[in-house]
Amino acid sequence: MKRVKSQTKSFILNRESIDEASEWVAETLSEADFNRKDILKFRLSVEDVMLKWLEEIGEGTECIVKCGTRLRRSYLSLSAAGSKSNPSEFDSYDEIGNGSSLLSLMGLAIEYHYRDGINEVSMLLVSEPSAKKPWMLISLVVSVLLGIIITGFLPEAGNVLYEQAVTPLFNTMMNLLSALAGPMIFLAVCSGIYGVGDVVLFGKIGKKLIKRFVGMTFVFLAGTLVLCLQFVDVTFNMNSMNMSVFSRIYQMILDIIPPDIVSPFQTGNALQIIFMACIFGVTVLILEKSVPSLKNVLNELHVVIQFIMVGISKLMPLLIGISILNLFLSGTIKNIGLMGKQIIICIGIGVIGMFLYGFWISRKYKISVFYFFKKVMPSFLIALSTASSTAAFSKNVDICRNELGIDGQIVNFGIPLGQVIYMPLGAVEFLVAAMCIGSGYSVDITPAWLVIAVFVSGILSIAVPPIAGGALSCFTILFTQLGIPMQGIALAIGLDMIIDYVVTACDIFCVQSELLIVASSMDMVDETVLRR
């Protein structure tokens, strides 16, 4: 956890001071050695909170910004006197995208309090260490070299090391991740639902966008399934090609409702966890004004889980090293070749999906495919170079408004929502990993297994926690649900490391394309701007 020097500065709420506060926060975090992506994330959070207060409390109000470290945890807080104004609540569509939705998108769990006429917002400054990926690569190289040396020259010592040290440590780390995966996904889904702020805000735009996002996610997965069946050796159990397939699927649907609230977390049943999270999130959304403490409790739990996951993410190089070494010493290193197949399929699906979107839009608006790609390329390149949807957020908004001509209402609502729940390439990555790694470990893949794999991959891509380690927690739940050995997690981690940049860039492109399609169906596109 990075430590920030305790500092306090006062600003008078107006447009200029918001920029000054943003710059001051950026400079402070730079001195604390935060990386560029994290600095941008916290700058955006400060701007969003202050803009909300500028609109509701009024210009000229004093806003105090504090940052520092308490109990080894760095924090950032903002306070302003005036009427109650919670950045997590909205009054109209125009406000959507400037508060909770964006903060949720960035993986921030904010705490809001209103005492004695003072509004106060605080957040934990969780940072993903900038040197993490180099250390991950070093760990990967070292573990491969150790694996080659031990298996080639010291096989007996390797057996002892595998049984007495590597396996117990690997199992312990997997157990820890599995224990946290359920609560993380539960809180991510809950916050995504109650973060909307008001049931009415879904309205016509929200319903249509959500249907399109969810529907297109499964369209991508259907295409991926067809492609994987061509390249991946899948063993079908012919005895299952009867009514038992439908019976298992039917039972799976019935089993979504858990017998109690504890067992889904014990067994890692993703569908039951997400079902309970949806019920609880909607309940909090409906009862927020009657029982406001419910939302505060969830936000505080989110902060706790987030804090724990940051600690675990620092152990990622060790986890990768142990996982790769486990592959060598267990004799399953032959499955490493599956990574190449996974990478090719994932990137192939991404390229095909982008060009299909491009051709549809070019045919609809009679513009060149490459002209459309040229318009959206700046945000694509930012995401491709940073693997961060947050870093590309501002440029994404600018392109949708000023290059694609999409109405502001759809942009304000759709971009934060889309970047949280519409990750088609993320869903593709889950399914490809499940099919390739499952096949490599001789998992009994039946038609029912494939249906469950598609369904769980789609749901997890929507429910993936937007914090460090979020995707890894989904892999552990996916593997548990499908009966894939946890030893294969090393291959999943490797896949995520390599294609994370491509996946993020393609997902942002897909969000932009879907917003244009939905806006077009609602006659909310300025075609003059689009063709300009």
N, C-alpha and C positions, 0 to 999 in steps of 0.2 A: 504494500500500500504506500503510495507516494505521500509525503508529508508537505503540507503547505504552511508557510509562515503566517502567523495570525496577523490579519490586517483588516481595517475597517475604513470605508470611504462613503461619504454622503453625496447623493446626486439629487438634483431637482428634476422631477418628471417632465420631460419634453423629448421630442424626437432626437435632438442633438445629444442630450445627456444619456439617452439609451445607447447610442453609439459609443459614447465615452465610457460608460460602465462596461460595455462589451469588450472594449479595447483593454480596459484596466484588468478585467478578469483574465483575458488572454495573456497579458504580460505577467500577471501573478502566477498563472499556471505554467507559463514557459520557464520562469525562474525555478519552479519546483520540478522541472524536467518532465512535464506531461508531454505526450506526443501530439502531433498536429491534429490527428483525428479526434482525440479526446478533448482537446482545447476547443475545436469547432463545436463539438457536442454541447459543452457547457456554456459556450458563448450563446448558442441558439436558445438554450434554456433560460438564460438571463434576459435575453431580448424578448422572449415570449411572455415571461411573467411581467416584465415592466410595461410592455405594450398593453397587456390586459389591464393593468392598474391605471395606465394613462387614460384609457378609454372609460373606465368605470369610476375611478377615484377623482381623476381630474388633473389637468396640467398645473404645475407649480407645487405639487406635493413633494415633500422630502422622502427620498427612498434611500435607505441605508443598506449597503452591501457589505457583508462580512465573509471572511474565509479564514480557515485555520485548521488546527488538528486537535481533536479530543479523543483520549483513550486510543491513540495510534490510528485514528480514523480522520481523514481529511474531509471537510465539509464546506458547503457554500450556503449562505442564507441571505434572504432579502426581506426587508420589512418596510411597511409604509402605513401611516395613520390614515384613517378614513372609514368609509362604509365598508361592510364586509364584501370582499372580492376574492373568491377562490379561483385560481387559474384552472382548476379541474372542472369547473362548471361553465356552461355556455348558455346564452340566451337566444342565439340565432345561428343560421347556417354560416353567416359571414364570419363568425368567430371560430368555427371548426377549423382545425389545422393550426391554430395559434397557441394551443395549450396542452391539455392532457393527452390528446392523441399524439402530438409530436413528442411529448415527453415520454410516453409509452413507447413510441417508435424508437427513441434513442436509448431505451433500456433504463430510464430514470424513474425511480420511485420517490416522489416528492411527498413531503409532509407539510400540511397546511394547518395553521392555528389562527384563531381570531380571539384575542384577549384584550380587554380594556381599550377597545377601539383601534387596536394595532393588527394589521394583517402581517403574517409572517410565513414565509415559504423556506424550507430548508431541504437540502439534498446531500446525499453522500457522494463524494467525489471519487467514484470508482474508475480506475484507469487500467486499461490493458497495457502492460509493459511494452514499450516500443521494441525492446530487444527480444521479445518472446519468440518470434518466428526464426531469427538466426539461431537461437538456442535450440529450438525444435529441430532445425536442420542438422546442427552439430550432434544432437542426441541421436538422430536418425543414422548419421554416418558412423558414429562411434559404436552404436549397438549392432549395426550390420557387420562392422569389422570384428567386433568381439564374437558375434555369432559365427562368422566364418572360421575364426581362429579356434574357438572352443570345439565346434563340431568337427573340424578338420584334423585337429592335433590333440585335443584333450577330451575325447568323447566320454570317458568314465567320470572325469571331474564335471563335465557338463551335465551328466545325469544327476549327480548329487546337487549341483547348483540349481538345477531345474526343480527338483523335488523339495529341497530344503529352503530355498531362498526366493527364486523367481516366481514360482507358482503361488506361494502364500502371499507375497507382496502384490502380485497382479490381482489375485482374488479380493484382497482387502481394498485395493483402489477401485475395483469394479463395484464392490458392495457399497462403497461410499458414494460413488456416482449414482448407482441405482436408487439408493436411499433418498438422494436429493432430487432425482429426476422428476418423480411424481409431484412433490410440492412445487417445484419450479413451473411445471406445465400447468398445474392447477391455478397458480397465481397469475401466470401469463394470460390464460384464457379469461379469468375473472377480471383482471385489469383492462383487458381489451374490450369487454362488454360494458362494465360500468364507466369506463373512460369516455364513452360517448357523451355522457352527461345528462341525457334526457331521452326517454323512450320516443318522444315525438320527433327527435332529430333524425331518426332513421328515415322517416318520410319516404317520399317517392324516389329520391336520388339514392338514399342509402340502401333500400331494398334492391334496387336494380343493380347497383354496383356489387353488392355482396353476392347476389345470384350469379352475376357474370364471373366474378373472381373465383368463387367455389366451382362453378361449372367448368370454366376453362382450365382450372387446376387438374380436374379429372380427365379433361380432353387430352392434356399433355401426358398424363399418366397412362391413358389408353394407348396413345401412340408409342410411348416408351415400352409398354408391355409387348406390343407387337414387334418392335425392333429387338428387344432383349430375347425374345423367343427365337429370333434368327441367329443370334450371335452367342447365346449362352446355352450350355448343355443343361436342359431341364428334364428331369426324370419324372414322368407322370405315373402315378399309381392307378393302373387301369381298373382296379377294384373300386376306386372312388368315383368312376365315371357313371354314376347312377344317381338315384334320388338322395343318397347320403350327402352328396355335394350340397344340394339345396337344404338338406336338414341341418348341415353344419353352419351354413350361412344364416339360416333362420335362427338357429340357436345363438349364433354370434350376436344377432340383432337383439334377441331377448336378453342376452347376458350383459348388454350395455347398462342395464339397470343393476347396480350392485346390491348385494344382500345387506351390506352395512357400509359405513363411511370409512372404515379402517382397512378392510381387506384389499381394495384397489391399490392402495399405496404399498401394502405388503407384497402383493403379487406383481406390481408394475403393470397393471391392466390399463393401458392408455385410454381405451374407449370409455371405460367406467370413470376414470379420472376426469376426462374432458366432459363427460355427461354431467358429473357432479359440479364441475366448474361452471358450466353453462347455467345450470339451475341456480347455483349460488350467485353468479354474476348478475343474472336477471333480477333475482330477489333483492340484491343490494341496490341495483339501479332503480327498482320500483320503490323501495323503502328508504332510499337515501335521505330524504328530508325528515322522515319519521325517526329513523335510527342512524344518524350521521356517523356515529362511532364505528359502525361496521366497516365503512370505507377506510377510516383511519387505521383500524386494526389490520386490514389487508395490506395497506400501503406500508405499514411498519414491518409486517411479515415479509413483504417483498424486499425491503431494505436488508433484513437479516439474511435471507436466502442469497441475495445479491452479494452481500459481504462474504459469505462462505464460499460462493462460487468463484469470486476473485482470488481467494486463497488457493482454491483447487486449480484454477487456471495457471497459477504460478508453478504448479507441479506437472504441468502438461509435458514439458520436455522429459521428465522422469517417466511419466506414463507411456510416452512414445517409446523411450528406450527399453522399458520393461516389456512392452507389448511386442516389439520387434524381436527382442532376445527370446521371448516366450515362443514366437513363431519358429525360430531356429532350433531351440532346444527341444521343442515338442515334435519336430519333424514335419511341421505343416508349412514350412517356408515355401514349398512349391506353389502355394496359393498366391504368392506375391505377384505372379503373372496376371492375376485377375485385375490388378489395379489399372494396367494399361487398357484392358477391355472396358473397364468402367469409365475411364477418362474419355475414351473415344466416343462411347455411347452418349455420355452426358453433354459433351461439347457438340456432338452431331445433332442431338435433339434441340439444343439451344440455337444453333445456326438455322436449322430447318424452321423452328418456331418463329424466329425473327423474320425470315424471308417470307413466310406465309402471312404474317401480320403485315409486312411491307407491301406485298402484292395486293392484299385485300384493300388496304387503304389507298394505294395508287389507283386501283380500279374504281373505287368509290368516288374519289375526288379528281380523277384524271390528272394525276401528277406522277412524276417519275419516282420509282422505288428509291433510287439513289438520292433524289432530291429530299425525300422524306428522311432517309438515313442521315443525310447531311444535317438536317435540322435538329435531330435528337442526339447526334454524335457527341456534343460536349459533355452532357451528363453521363452518357455511356462510358466515355473515356475516364472521367473522374472516378466512377465506380470501379472501372476495370483496373485503375492504378492504385486504388486505396482499399478495395473490397469493403467499402462502407457506403450504405445507402444514406446515412446521415451526412456524409461529406458531399454527396451529390444532391442533397435535398433542395438547397436554394436554387441551384441551376435547373433542377427538375421543375420546380414551380415556374421559373422564368420561361423555360421552353414551352411548357404546357399553355401558359397564358399568351406569350408574345410571339411564339413561333408556330404553334399548332392552333391558336385561336380558340382554345377551350374556355367556356364560361367560368368565371371565378368561383361560382358556387360549387361546381363539380371539382375544380382544382383544389379548393380549400378543404373539401371533405374527402375527395378521392385519393390524393397523394398520401396523406398520413395513414388512411385506412388501407390503401393498397400496399404500401411498403411494410405494413404489419402483417396482413393476412394473405396477400397475393404473391406467393413465391413459387411459381410453377417449376422453375429449375431446381429449387430446393427440394420440392416433392419428387422430381425426377431423380435427383441425387439419392434420396432415401430409397426409392424403389430399385434403382440400379444396384446400389450397394447390397440391398437385401437379396436380390435375385442372384447376383454374381457371387457374393460371399457365401450365401446359402448353398448354391450349387457346388462351390469349391469345397465346402465342408460336408457334402453329401447329405444335406437336409432333404427329407422326403417332401418334394414340391408337388403338390396336387392342385387341381383346379380351384378347390376351396382355399388353399394356401395362397394362391395367386390373387384371388378376390380380396382376401384379408390383407395381403401385402399392399395392394393398390389403395384400399380404403384407409388403412392405418398410415401409409405414407402421405396421402392427401391431408388427412386430419392433422398429422404431426407438423406438416409444413405450415398449416394455418396457426397451430398452437405453439410453435417453437418459441421459447423465451428469448426476448431481444436483449440478452446479456451475454457476457463472456461465458463460454462453456455451454450455451443453450443448445446448439446443434448436437454436441456430444451427448448431452443428456437424452436427446431424442433418439440417437442411435442406440443407446442402452435399452430404452423402452421398446424400440422397434425390434431389436434382436431378441429380447425376452418374449415379446408377443409372438414371434415367428419361430421360436425354437432354434435360433442360430447361436452357435457357441460364442461366448464372449471373447475368445481368442482372436476372432475376426475383427475386433474393434480396432486393431492396429491398421488394418487395411482401410477401414472406414475413415479413420483419422487422417491417414495418408491421402486418401481421395479428397477429403475436405480441404486439406492444406493446399493441394495443387490446383483445384478448380474453384476455390472460394471466390477468387477475383472474377472469373468468367460468370459464375452463377449469379453474383450480385449485380453485375452489369446487365446481364440478360433479363433478370427479374425487373430491374428498373425500366428497361425498354418495353417489357410486356405490360407494366403498369401504365406507361404513357399511351401505348397502343389501345389498351382497353378503355382508358378514359376518353380517348378520341372517338372510339366506336360508340360508347354509351352516350356521350355528348351529341354525337351525330343523330342517334336514334331519338333524342329528345329535342332536336333542332336547337342545340346550344353550342354550335361551332361557328365562328366567324371565318367563312371560307376565304374571304379576302386576305386575312392574316395568314391562313394556312398556305395559300398559293403565292404569297408575297416573296 
